[in-house]
Amino acid sequence: MTESVPEELIETPDALPLDAWHEAHGARMVPFAGYRMPIHYEGIIAEHLWVRAHAGLFDVSHMGQLSFTGEGVVAALEALLPADIAGLAPGRMRYSLLLDEAGGILDDLMLTQRGDDVYMVVNGATKWDDIAHLREFLPDEVTLNHMDDQALLALQGPEAVDALARIAPGVEQLSFMTGGAFLVAGVEAWVSRSGYTGEDGFEISMPAVAAERVADALMREPEVKPIGLGARDSLRLEAGLPLYGHDLDPETTPVAADLGFALSKRRREAGGFPGHARIMAEREAGPALKRVGLFVEGRQPVREGALVEGGGKVTSGGFSPSLSRPIAMAYVPLAQAAPGSSVTIEQRGKRFAATVTPLPFVPHSYYRKGA
């Protein structure tokens, strides 16, 4: 759940709570989602491979953190999302989608039932549109609080649990897609075991004024290095995770995006969310185009916008540092979507051969109890 950046958002970037911290650690800063953010520190490939082997610290404070309370809050949110929120026990998380009336995807998001509220994290570039949409359609009895005084850090990688547990005892008891309240370096924080790299890892929400204290404490752990946006994107591509504004947009439905897991059985059967009829029809007949993974032959990556012969296009593409070969995600006609199918891609007058492959490109390493 990462996002594209509309051009109007990159003209006057604001500073995030760790702006000076990033520069002090050698970051190259760029405008992103309306903020100054680190693109890399020592280099994208080195940072990418560090996360796959150790633990990387990401600043994702630009993302929107929202809290929902009030009478009927679960039913009100279920009227806008296809998630089974009523079935979530306190401390459990779920990936979901904000849909328009036609079943098109307005944003993808993570939500958590925290008992006292429903906590939601939405993309930074779309958060203002999301907030406006939610406020328009939620009943007056439900209160939406934009937690803009909170920072959000992510610690990702196979050694993340070792590093974080030293300064936040107890987090090792969390399993994938659960969260809880912890003291992190003495700071009251909400910690979830989740993330966007495909690795085991955590996201840490804390008061913005305490973000530097937590970041410094994590950086004292030998497993941890700071990681920029460049590696964040290559990691999520290897993990086969869609990027909002590229792989997902209002023209895309959950079925075409191969996100059927976001449509819970109860909600599929009961309906009551935007676009239900269209989405169920697509599940029955199949979408015209479907999101797939591609191994691209040769060494040259194909990029977003490259056309798939027969219909469709590449929505994310790049060189995989872990696999040392070009990979891409694309929408292709359903008849060409089966793993092993051959497709041809046209980019700037050149033709590239590619093979459809199951996602993710690099296996996920989420921590599931009993697995």
C-alpha positions in Angstrom: 0.0 0.0 0.0 2.2 2.8 -1.4 1.2 5.6 -3.6 1.8 7.8 -6.6 2.2 11.5 -6.4 0.1 14.0 -8.2 2.2 16.8 -9.7 0.3 19.5 -7.8 1.5 17.9 -4.6 5.2 18.3 -5.3 5.5 22.1 -5.7 5.7 23.3 -2.1 6.8 20.3 0.1 6.3 20.4 3.8 8.8 19.1 6.3 8.0 15.9 8.2 9.0 15.5 11.9 12.2 13.7 11.0 13.2 16.1 8.2 16.4 17.3 9.9 17.1 13.8 11.2 17.2 12.4 7.6 19.6 15.1 6.4 21.9 14.5 9.4 22.0 10.8 8.4 23.1 11.6 4.8 19.8 11.3 3.0 19.2 12.8 -0.4 15.9 14.5 0.0 13.2 14.8 -2.7 9.6 16.1 -2.9 7.1 13.3 -2.4 3.4 13.4 -1.6 3.7 17.0 -0.6 6.6 16.5 1.7 10.4 16.4 1.7 11.4 12.8 2.0 14.6 10.7 1.7 15.0 8.9 -1.6 18.1 7.1 -0.5 21.1 7.3 2.0 23.9 5.0 0.7 22.1 3.8 -2.5 19.0 2.0 -3.5 20.4 -1.4 -4.2 22.5 -1.5 -1.0 19.5 -0.4 1.1 17.2 -2.9 -0.7 19.6 -5.9 0.0 20.1 -4.7 3.6 16.4 -4.9 4.3 16.2 -8.4 2.8 19.0 -9.6 5.2 18.7 -7.4 8.3 16.3 -4.5 9.2 15.6 -1.2 7.6 14.0 1.9 9.2 11.5 3.8 7.0 9.8 7.1 7.7 6.2 6.9 6.5 4.9 9.8 8.5 3.4 11.3 5.3 0.7 8.7 5.3 -2.7 9.5 6.8 -3.6 8.1 10.2 -7.3 8.3 11.0 -9.3 7.3 14.0 -13.1 6.5 13.9 -15.4 6.5 16.9 -19.1 6.8 17.6 -22.3 4.9 17.6 -22.5 2.5 14.6 -19.0 3.1 13.5 -18.4 -0.4 12.2 -21.6 -0.5 10.2 -20.9 2.9 8.8 -17.4 1.9 7.6 -18.7 -1.3 6.2 -21.0 0.7 4.0 -17.9 2.2 2.3 -15.5 -0.7 2.4 -15.8 -4.4 1.5 -14.0 -5.5 4.7 -15.5 -7.7 7.4 -14.8 -5.2 10.2 -17.5 -6.6 12.5 -15.6 -9.9 12.6 -12.3 -8.2 13.7 -11.3 -8.9 17.3 -9.5 -6.0 19.2 -5.9 -5.8 18.0 -6.6 -7.5 14.6 -5.9 -5.7 11.3 -7.2 -6.0 7.8 -6.3 -4.8 4.3 -9.2 -3.1 2.6 -10.2 -0.8 -0.3 -12.1 2.4 -0.4 -14.5 2.0 -3.3 -16.6 4.3 -5.5 -20.2 3.5 -6.6 -19.0 1.6 -9.6 -16.6 -0.6 -7.6 -13.5 1.4 -8.7 -10.7 1.7 -6.2 -10.4 5.1 -4.6 -7.5 4.0 -2.3 -6.2 1.0 -0.5 -5.7 1.0 3.2 -5.1 -0.8 6.5 -7.6 -0.8 9.3 -7.3 -2.1 12.9 -10.1 -2.7 15.4 -8.6 -1.3 18.6 -11.6 -1.7 20.9 -12.0 2.0 21.6 -11.8 3.1 18.0 -11.1 1.8 14.4 -7.7 3.0 13.3 -7.0 3.4 9.6 -3.8 4.2 7.7 -4.3 5.6 4.1 -1.9 6.7 1.4 -0.2 10.1 1.8 -1.0 11.4 -1.7 -4.7 10.6 -1.4 -5.3 11.2 2.3 -7.1 14.6 1.8 -9.4 13.1 -0.8 -10.1 10.1 1.4 -10.9 12.3 4.4 -13.3 14.4 2.3 -15.0 11.3 0.9 -15.3 9.6 4.3 -16.7 12.8 5.9 -19.2 13.1 3.1 -20.6 9.6 3.4 -20.2 8.8 7.1 -23.2 9.6 9.4 -23.0 12.4 11.9 -22.8 9.9 14.7 -19.4 8.8 13.6 -16.4 11.0 14.3 -13.3 11.0 12.1 -10.1 12.2 13.8 -7.2 12.9 11.5 -4.2 12.1 13.7 -1.9 14.6 12.1 0.1 15.0 15.3 1.3 11.4 15.0 4.4 10.1 13.2 4.7 6.7 11.6 7.9 4.6 11.3 8.3 1.2 9.7 11.0 -1.3 10.7 11.2 -4.1 8.1 13.4 -7.1 7.6 14.2 -10.6 9.1 16.0 -9.0 12.1 13.4 -6.3 12.8 11.9 -8.3 15.7 15.4 -8.7 17.3 16.1 -5.0 17.2 12.6 -3.7 18.2 12.1 -6.2 21.0 15.2 -4.8 22.8 13.6 -1.3 23.1 9.9 -2.5 23.1 9.7 -5.7 25.1 6.7 -7.8 24.2 6.4 -6.9 20.5 7.8 -10.3 19.7 4.5 -11.8 20.8 2.6 -10.1 18.0 1.9 -12.1 14.9 1.3 -10.8 11.3 -1.6 -8.4 11.1 -2.0 -7.8 14.8 -1.2 -4.7 16.9 -1.1 -3.4 20.4 0.0 -0.6 22.7 3.7 -0.7 23.8 6.3 1.5 25.3 9.0 2.0 22.6 12.2 3.5 24.0 9.9 4.8 26.8 7.4 6.4 24.3 3.8 5.3 24.3 3.2 3.9 20.8 0.8 1.7 18.8 2.8 -1.1 17.2 1.5 -3.4 14.4 3.3 -6.3 12.9 2.8 -5.4 9.2 4.4 -3.5 6.3 4.9 -3.2 2.6 8.2 -5.0 1.8 7.0 -8.7 2.1 9.4 -9.1 5.1 8.5 -9.6 8.7 8.3 -6.2 10.3 6.5 -3.6 12.3 4.9 -0.2 11.9 5.1 2.2 14.9 2.7 5.1 15.4 3.8 7.6 18.0 3.5 11.3 18.9 5.4 13.3 16.3 7.4 15.1 19.0 8.8 11.7 20.1 9.7 10.4 16.6 13.4 11.4 16.8 13.8 9.7 20.1 12.4 6.4 18.8 14.4 6.6 15.5 17.6 7.2 17.4 16.9 4.3 19.7 16.4 2.0 16.7 19.5 3.3 15.0 21.6 2.2 18.0 20.7 -1.4 17.2 23.3 -3.1 15.0 20.7 -4.6 12.7 19.2 -1.3 11.7 20.0 1.2 8.9 17.8 4.0 7.5 16.1 3.2 4.1 14.7 5.6 1.5 11.8 5.7 -0.8 13.8 4.1 -3.7 14.3 0.8 -1.9 10.8 0.9 -0.5 9.5 0.8 -4.1 11.8 -2.0 -5.3 11.0 -4.0 -2.2 7.2 -3.7 -2.6 7.5 -4.6 -6.3 9.4 -7.8 -5.5 6.7 -8.5 -2.9 4.0 -8.1 -5.6 2.2 -5.4 -3.7 0.2 -3.0 -5.8 1.1 0.7 -5.8 -1.9 3.1 -5.6 -2.0 5.5 -8.6 -0.1 3.0 -10.7 -1.4 -0.5 -10.2 -4.6 0.7 -8.6 -6.9 3.6 -9.6 -10.7 4.3 -9.9 -10.8 2.5 -13.2 -9.6 -0.7 -11.5 -11.8 -3.1 -9.6 -10.7 -5.5 -6.8 -11.2 -8.5 -9.1 -9.1 -7.0 -12.0 -6.4 -6.1 -9.4 -6.4 -9.7 -8.1 -7.3 -8.5 -4.7 -10.1 -10.9 -4.1 -8.7 -11.7 -0.6 -9.9 -8.1 0.4 -13.5 -9.2 -0.2 -14.5 -11.3 2.8 -17.0 -14.1 2.4 -19.6 -12.5 4.6 -19.4 -9.2 2.7 -19.5 -10.9 -0.7 -22.7 -12.8 0.3 -24.4 -9.9 2.1 -23.3 -7.1 -0.1 -24.0 -3.6 1.1 -20.7 -2.0 -0.2 -20.2 0.2 -3.2 -20.0 -1.6 -6.5 -21.1 -5.0 -5.1 -23.2 -6.0 -8.1 -20.4 -5.2 -10.6 -17.7 -6.9 -8.5 -19.8 -10.1 -8.1 -20.4 -10.2 -11.8 -16.7 -9.9 -12.5 -16.0 -12.7 -10.0 -18.4 -14.9 -11.9 -17.4 -14.0 -15.5 -13.8 -12.9 -15.0 -12.5 -9.4 -15.6 -11.5 -8.1 -19.1 -7.9 -7.4 -17.8 -6.1 -8.9 -14.8 -3.1 -7.8 -12.8 -0.2 -10.3 -13.2 3.5 -10.5 -12.6 6.0 -10.7 -15.5 9.5 -11.9 -15.8 11.0 -9.8 -18.6 13.7 -11.4 -20.8 17.1 -9.5 -21.1 18.5 -7.0 -18.8 16.5 -3.8 -19.6 13.5 -3.1 -17.4 10.2 -2.1 -18.8 8.5 0.8 -17.1 5.0 2.0 -16.3 3.0 2.7 -19.5 4.7 0.2 -21.7 2.0 -1.6 -23.8 1.1 -5.2 -23.8 0.4 -6.5 -27.3 -3.3 -7.7 -27.4 -4.3 -5.2 -24.8 -3.2 -4.0 -21.4 -0.2 -2.2 -20.1 2.7 -2.3 -17.6 1.8 -0.5 -14.3 5.0 -1.1 -12.4 8.4 -2.3 -13.6 12.1 -2.3 -12.6 15.2 -4.3 -12.0 15.0 -6.7 -9.1 18.0 -6.5 -6.8 17.2 -9.8 -5.2 16.6 -11.8 -8.4 19.1 -9.8 -10.6 16.6 -9.5 -13.5 13.8 -7.2 -14.8 10.4 -7.8 -13.3 7.1 -6.0 -13.8 3.4 -6.0 -12.9 0.9 -5.4 -15.8 -2.7 -5.7 -16.7 -3.2 -8.3 -19.4 -6.2 -9.8 -21.2 -7.7 -12.7 -19.1 -6.8 -15.2 -21.7 -3.1 -14.3 -21.3 -3.1 -14.2 -17.5 -2.3 -17.8 -16.6 1.2 -18.4 -15.2 3.5 -19.5 -18.0 1.7 -17.4 -20.7 4.0 -15.5 -23.1 3.3 -11.8 -23.7 5.1 -9.2 -25.8 5.6 -5.7 -24.5 6.3 -2.6 -26.6 8.3 0.3 -25.0 9.6 3.2 -27.1 9.5 1.3 -30.3 11.2 -1.8 -28.9 9.6 -5.2 -28.3 10.3 -7.3 -25.2 9.4 -10.9 -24.5 8.0 -11.6 -21.0 6.4 -14.6 -19.2 3.5 -14.4 -16.7 4.6 -15.6 -13.3 2.8 -16.0 -10.0 3.1 -13.1 -7.5 5.0 -12.4 -5.3 8.3 -12.5 -7.1 10.1 -12.9 -3.8 8.3 -15.1 -1.2 6.8 -13.2 1.8 8.3 -13.8 5.2 5.5 -12.7 7.4 5.5 -14.1 11.0 2.4 -16.2 11.6 2.1 -18.1 14.8 2.0 -21.8 14.3 3.2 -21.5 10.7 
